[in-house]
Amino acid sequence: MSIQTRPILVPIVVSVRLDPTTGRRLLEAAQQRCVTISDFLRVMITEALSTNSPISVRKRKIPGADVLAAILGELGKIGSNINQLARSANRYEYVDPEALNRALTDLAAIKKLLFKLIGGDGDP
């Protein structure tokens, strides 16, 4: 004799952050229909899931993304240079002090740029 068990369904709690305009629109839409925000969202989500239609979401532009991309590119170059210097040093080969100095100077410049980007004065 086998015992049949039902899966235990645990409710999923979702928290959503909305800008003030969207929040007001959501509240007004729910109030116009005389339902709670939770009920309104449940219906909207259920309908969206049943239609399988594509959802268009505007990607948020990251301020300074172009600067960050440039910095990442420079970091890649500097990292490559440092790797070459480290390989040479590990093989007890000559390491050009100027090349090491350039890499350190480049790192300091990038550090300064990053501090400016995050709102500092550029002088860590």
Biotite code that builds the C-alpha atoms (Angstrom):
import biotite.structure as struc

atoms = struc.array([
    struc.Atom([0.000, 0.000, 0.000], chain_id="A", res_id=1, res_name="MET", atom_name="CA", element="C"),
    struc.Atom([1.540, 3.319, -1.033], chain_id="A", res_id=2, res_name="SER", atom_name="CA", element="C"),
    struc.Atom([0.837, 6.566, 0.697], chain_id="A", res_id=3, res_name="ILE", atom_name="CA", element="C"),
    struc.Atom([0.200, 9.485, -1.590], chain_id="A", res_id=4, res_name="GLN", atom_name="CA", element="C"),
    struc.Atom([1.489, 12.806, -0.440], chain_id="A", res_id=5, res_name="THR", atom_name="CA", element="C"),
    struc.Atom([0.749, 16.209, -1.794], chain_id="A", res_id=6, res_name="ARG", atom_name="CA", element="C"),
    struc.Atom([3.546, 18.654, -2.350], chain_id="A", res_id=7, res_name="PRO", atom_name="CA", element="C"),
    struc.Atom([3.635, 21.410, 0.192], chain_id="A", res_id=8, res_name="ILE", atom_name="CA", element="C"),
    struc.Atom([3.050, 24.734, -1.514], chain_id="A", res_id=9, res_name="LEU", atom_name="CA", element="C"),
    struc.Atom([4.936, 27.583, 0.057], chain_id="A", res_id=10, res_name="VAL", atom_name="CA", element="C"),
    struc.Atom([3.932, 31.093, -0.961], chain_id="A", res_id=11, res_name="PRO", atom_name="CA", element="C"),
    struc.Atom([6.629, 33.147, -2.620], chain_id="A", res_id=12, res_name="ILE", atom_name="CA", element="C"),
    struc.Atom([6.943, 36.683, -1.323], chain_id="A", res_id=13, res_name="VAL", atom_name="CA", element="C"),
    struc.Atom([8.172, 39.222, -3.864], chain_id="A", res_id=14, res_name="VAL", atom_name="CA", element="C"),
    struc.Atom([9.367, 42.721, -3.146], chain_id="A", res_id=15, res_name="SER", atom_name="CA", element="C"),
    struc.Atom([9.342, 45.266, -5.951], chain_id="A", res_id=16, res_name="VAL", atom_name="CA", element="C"),
    struc.Atom([10.997, 48.667, -6.049], chain_id="A", res_id=17, res_name="ARG", atom_name="CA", element="C"),
    struc.Atom([9.139, 51.243, -8.150], chain_id="A", res_id=18, res_name="LEU", atom_name="CA", element="C"),
    struc.Atom([9.839, 54.855, -8.951], chain_id="A", res_id=19, res_name="ASP", atom_name="CA", element="C"),
    struc.Atom([7.243, 57.259, -7.475], chain_id="A", res_id=20, res_name="PRO", atom_name="CA", element="C"),
    struc.Atom([5.382, 57.763, -10.769], chain_id="A", res_id=21, res_name="THR", atom_name="CA", element="C"),
    struc.Atom([5.027, 54.038, -11.441], chain_id="A", res_id=22, res_name="THR", atom_name="CA", element="C"),
    struc.Atom([4.031, 53.438, -7.821], chain_id="A", res_id=23, res_name="GLY", atom_name="CA", element="C"),
    struc.Atom([1.240, 56.032, -8.050], chain_id="A", res_id=24, res_name="ARG", atom_name="CA", element="C"),
    struc.Atom([0.037, 54.564, -11.343], chain_id="A", res_id=25, res_name="ARG", atom_name="CA", element="C"),
    struc.Atom([-0.054, 51.086, -9.818], chain_id="A", res_id=26, res_name="LEU", atom_name="CA", element="C"),
    struc.Atom([-1.945, 52.287, -6.756], chain_id="A", res_id=27, res_name="LEU", atom_name="CA", element="C"),
    struc.Atom([-4.462, 54.198, -8.898], chain_id="A", res_id=28, res_name="GLU", atom_name="CA", element="C"),
    struc.Atom([-4.990, 51.217, -11.224], chain_id="A", res_id=29, res_name="ALA", atom_name="CA", element="C"),
    struc.Atom([-5.659, 48.914, -8.263], chain_id="A", res_id=30, res_name="ALA", atom_name="CA", element="C"),
    struc.Atom([-7.991, 51.434, -6.596], chain_id="A", res_id=31, res_name="GLN", atom_name="CA", element="C"),
    struc.Atom([-9.968, 51.974, -9.813], chain_id="A", res_id=32, res_name="GLN", atom_name="CA", element="C"),
    struc.Atom([-10.633, 48.232, -9.904], chain_id="A", res_id=33, res_name="ARG", atom_name="CA", element="C"),
    struc.Atom([-11.375, 48.065, -6.153], chain_id="A", res_id=34, res_name="CYS", atom_name="CA", element="C"),
    struc.Atom([-8.653, 45.484, -5.523], chain_id="A", res_id=35, res_name="VAL", atom_name="CA", element="C"),
    struc.Atom([-5.471, 45.412, -3.505], chain_id="A", res_id=36, res_name="THR", atom_name="CA", element="C"),
    struc.Atom([-2.139, 46.049, -5.158], chain_id="A", res_id=37, res_name="ILE", atom_name="CA", element="C"),
    struc.Atom([-1.231, 42.401, -4.509], chain_id="A", res_id=38, res_name="SER", atom_name="CA", element="C"),
    struc.Atom([-4.384, 41.140, -6.237], chain_id="A", res_id=39, res_name="ASP", atom_name="CA", element="C"),
    struc.Atom([-3.843, 43.519, -9.145], chain_id="A", res_id=40, res_name="PHE", atom_name="CA", element="C"),
    struc.Atom([-0.246, 42.360, -9.604], chain_id="A", res_id=41, res_name="LEU", atom_name="CA", element="C"),
    struc.Atom([-1.225, 38.677, -9.317], chain_id="A", res_id=42, res_name="ARG", atom_name="CA", element="C"),
    struc.Atom([-3.763, 39.095, -12.141], chain_id="A", res_id=43, res_name="VAL", atom_name="CA", element="C"),
    struc.Atom([-1.298, 41.043, -14.304], chain_id="A", res_id=44, res_name="MET", atom_name="CA", element="C"),
    struc.Atom([1.441, 38.463, -13.769], chain_id="A", res_id=45, res_name="ILE", atom_name="CA", element="C"),
    struc.Atom([-0.898, 35.542, -14.452], chain_id="A", res_id=46, res_name="THR", atom_name="CA", element="C"),
    struc.Atom([-2.070, 37.169, -17.684], chain_id="A", res_id=47, res_name="GLU", atom_name="CA", element="C"),
    struc.Atom([1.491, 37.953, -18.767], chain_id="A", res_id=48, res_name="ALA", atom_name="CA", element="C"),
    struc.Atom([2.552, 34.360, -18.100], chain_id="A", res_id=49, res_name="LEU", atom_name="CA", element="C"),
    struc.Atom([-0.350, 32.909, -20.045], chain_id="A", res_id=50, res_name="SER", atom_name="CA", element="C"),
    struc.Atom([0.183, 34.994, -23.189], chain_id="A", res_id=51, res_name="THR", atom_name="CA", element="C"),
    struc.Atom([3.892, 34.201, -23.712], chain_id="A", res_id=52, res_name="ASN", atom_name="CA", element="C"),
    struc.Atom([4.232, 37.563, -25.410], chain_id="A", res_id=53, res_name="SER", atom_name="CA", element="C"),
    struc.Atom([7.633, 39.204, -25.302], chain_id="A", res_id=54, res_name="PRO", atom_name="CA", element="C"),
    struc.Atom([8.202, 41.780, -22.600], chain_id="A", res_id=55, res_name="ILE", atom_name="CA", element="C"),
    struc.Atom([10.053, 44.946, -23.435], chain_id="A", res_id=56, res_name="SER", atom_name="CA", element="C"),
    struc.Atom([12.130, 46.259, -20.585], chain_id="A", res_id=57, res_name="VAL", atom_name="CA", element="C"),
    struc.Atom([14.112, 49.418, -20.910], chain_id="A", res_id=58, res_name="ARG", atom_name="CA", element="C"),
    struc.Atom([17.685, 48.739, -19.911], chain_id="A", res_id=59, res_name="LYS", atom_name="CA", element="C"),
    struc.Atom([18.931, 51.156, -17.338], chain_id="A", res_id=60, res_name="ARG", atom_name="CA", element="C"),
    struc.Atom([21.850, 53.210, -18.562], chain_id="A", res_id=61, res_name="LYS", atom_name="CA", element="C"),
    struc.Atom([24.707, 53.128, -16.132], chain_id="A", res_id=62, res_name="ILE", atom_name="CA", element="C"),
    struc.Atom([26.180, 56.583, -15.638], chain_id="A", res_id=63, res_name="PRO", atom_name="CA", element="C"),
    struc.Atom([29.810, 56.568, -16.698], chain_id="A", res_id=64, res_name="GLY", atom_name="CA", element="C"),
    struc.Atom([29.562, 53.202, -18.464], chain_id="A", res_id=65, res_name="ALA", atom_name="CA", element="C"),
    struc.Atom([31.709, 54.467, -21.329], chain_id="A", res_id=66, res_name="ASP", atom_name="CA", element="C"),
    struc.Atom([34.386, 55.574, -18.874], chain_id="A", res_id=67, res_name="VAL", atom_name="CA", element="C"),
    struc.Atom([34.232, 52.231, -17.083], chain_id="A", res_id=68, res_name="LEU", atom_name="CA", element="C"),
    struc.Atom([34.614, 50.373, -20.376], chain_id="A", res_id=69, res_name="ALA", atom_name="CA", element="C"),
    struc.Atom([37.706, 52.424, -21.222], chain_id="A", res_id=70, res_name="ALA", atom_name="CA", element="C"),
    struc.Atom([39.148, 51.803, -17.766], chain_id="A", res_id=71, res_name="ILE", atom_name="CA", element="C"),
    struc.Atom([38.547, 48.062, -18.079], chain_id="A", res_id=72, res_name="LEU", atom_name="CA", element="C"),
    struc.Atom([40.351, 48.054, -21.417], chain_id="A", res_id=73, res_name="GLY", atom_name="CA", element="C"),
    struc.Atom([43.323, 49.861, -19.908], chain_id="A", res_id=74, res_name="GLU", atom_name="CA", element="C"),
    struc.Atom([43.357, 47.512, -16.916], chain_id="A", res_id=75, res_name="LEU", atom_name="CA", element="C"),
    struc.Atom([43.557, 44.571, -19.312], chain_id="A", res_id=76, res_name="GLY", atom_name="CA", element="C"),
    struc.Atom([46.602, 46.062, -21.019], chain_id="A", res_id=77, res_name="LYS", atom_name="CA", element="C"),
    struc.Atom([48.296, 46.874, -17.730], chain_id="A", res_id=78, res_name="ILE", atom_name="CA", element="C"),
    struc.Atom([47.547, 43.387, -16.410], chain_id="A", res_id=79, res_name="GLY", atom_name="CA", element="C"),
    struc.Atom([49.138, 41.863, -19.486], chain_id="A", res_id=80, res_name="SER", atom_name="CA", element="C"),
    struc.Atom([52.244, 44.022, -19.047], chain_id="A", res_id=81, res_name="ASN", atom_name="CA", element="C"),
    struc.Atom([52.538, 43.097, -15.371], chain_id="A", res_id=82, res_name="ILE", atom_name="CA", element="C"),
    struc.Atom([52.153, 39.401, -16.223], chain_id="A", res_id=83, res_name="ASN", atom_name="CA", element="C"),
    struc.Atom([55.018, 39.647, -18.710], chain_id="A", res_id=84, res_name="GLN", atom_name="CA", element="C"),
    struc.Atom([57.191, 41.406, -16.130], chain_id="A", res_id=85, res_name="LEU", atom_name="CA", element="C"),
    struc.Atom([56.340, 38.812, -13.490], chain_id="A", res_id=86, res_name="ALA", atom_name="CA", element="C"),
    struc.Atom([57.162, 35.945, -15.879], chain_id="A", res_id=87, res_name="ARG", atom_name="CA", element="C"),
    struc.Atom([60.520, 37.508, -16.597], chain_id="A", res_id=88, res_name="SER", atom_name="CA", element="C"),
    struc.Atom([61.224, 38.043, -12.899], chain_id="A", res_id=89, res_name="ALA", atom_name="CA", element="C"),
    struc.Atom([60.232, 34.456, -12.085], chain_id="A", res_id=90, res_name="ASN", atom_name="CA", element="C"),
    struc.Atom([62.721, 33.199, -14.687], chain_id="A", res_id=91, res_name="ARG", atom_name="CA", element="C"),
    struc.Atom([65.403, 35.432, -13.146], chain_id="A", res_id=92, res_name="TYR", atom_name="CA", element="C"),
    struc.Atom([65.510, 37.452, -16.362], chain_id="A", res_id=93, res_name="GLU", atom_name="CA", element="C"),
    struc.Atom([66.106, 41.164, -16.594], chain_id="A", res_id=94, res_name="TYR", atom_name="CA", element="C"),
    struc.Atom([63.056, 43.264, -15.738], chain_id="A", res_id=95, res_name="VAL", atom_name="CA", element="C"),
    struc.Atom([63.090, 46.718, -17.259], chain_id="A", res_id=96, res_name="ASP", atom_name="CA", element="C"),
    struc.Atom([62.612, 49.162, -14.376], chain_id="A", res_id=97, res_name="PRO", atom_name="CA", element="C"),
    struc.Atom([61.026, 51.675, -16.776], chain_id="A", res_id=98, res_name="GLU", atom_name="CA", element="C"),
    struc.Atom([58.402, 49.129, -17.870], chain_id="A", res_id=99, res_name="ALA", atom_name="CA", element="C"),
    struc.Atom([57.597, 48.403, -14.223], chain_id="A", res_id=100, res_name="LEU", atom_name="CA", element="C"),
    struc.Atom([57.444, 52.115, -13.455], chain_id="A", res_id=101, res_name="ASN", atom_name="CA", element="C"),
    struc.Atom([55.066, 52.715, -16.425], chain_id="A", res_id=102, res_name="ARG", atom_name="CA", element="C"),
    struc.Atom([52.761, 49.936, -15.245], chain_id="A", res_id=103, res_name="ALA", atom_name="CA", element="C"),
    struc.Atom([52.671, 51.374, -11.718], chain_id="A", res_id=104, res_name="LEU", atom_name="CA", element="C"),
    struc.Atom([52.054, 54.879, -13.055], chain_id="A", res_id=105, res_name="THR", atom_name="CA", element="C"),
    struc.Atom([49.217, 53.598, -15.249], chain_id="A", res_id=106, res_name="ASP", atom_name="CA", element="C"),
    struc.Atom([47.656, 51.818, -12.255], chain_id="A", res_id=107, res_name="LEU", atom_name="CA", element="C"),
    struc.Atom([47.874, 54.998, -10.167], chain_id="A", res_id=108, res_name="ALA", atom_name="CA", element="C"),
    struc.Atom([46.194, 56.984, -12.975], chain_id="A", res_id=109, res_name="ALA", atom_name="CA", element="C"),
    struc.Atom([43.369, 54.459, -13.229], chain_id="A", res_id=110, res_name="ILE", atom_name="CA", element="C"),
    struc.Atom([42.925, 54.478, -9.467], chain_id="A", res_id=111, res_name="LYS", atom_name="CA", element="C"),
    struc.Atom([42.609, 58.263, -9.607], chain_id="A", res_id=112, res_name="LYS", atom_name="CA", element="C"),
    struc.Atom([40.033, 58.034, -12.424], chain_id="A", res_id=113, res_name="LEU", atom_name="CA", element="C"),
    struc.Atom([37.993, 55.497, -10.491], chain_id="A", res_id=114, res_name="LEU", atom_name="CA", element="C"),
    struc.Atom([37.939, 57.691, -7.391], chain_id="A", res_id=115, res_name="PHE", atom_name="CA", element="C"),
    struc.Atom([36.719, 60.619, -9.519], chain_id="A", res_id=116, res_name="LYS", atom_name="CA", element="C"),
    struc.Atom([34.077, 58.406, -11.106], chain_id="A", res_id=117, res_name="LEU", atom_name="CA", element="C"),
    struc.Atom([32.639, 57.335, -7.752], chain_id="A", res_id=118, res_name="ILE", atom_name="CA", element="C"),
    struc.Atom([32.465, 60.906, -6.588], chain_id="A", res_id=119, res_name="GLY", atom_name="CA", element="C"),
    struc.Atom([35.761, 61.392, -4.823], chain_id="A", res_id=120, res_name="GLY", atom_name="CA", element="C"),
    struc.Atom([38.201, 64.161, -5.559], chain_id="A", res_id=121, res_name="ASP", atom_name="CA", element="C"),
    struc.Atom([40.547, 61.845, -7.435], chain_id="A", res_id=122, res_name="GLY", atom_name="CA", element="C"),
    struc.Atom([43.067, 61.801, -4.609], chain_id="A", res_id=123, res_name="ASP", atom_name="CA", element="C"),
    struc.Atom([42.601, 58.579, -2.613], chain_id="A", res_id=124, res_name="PRO", atom_name="CA", element="C"),
])
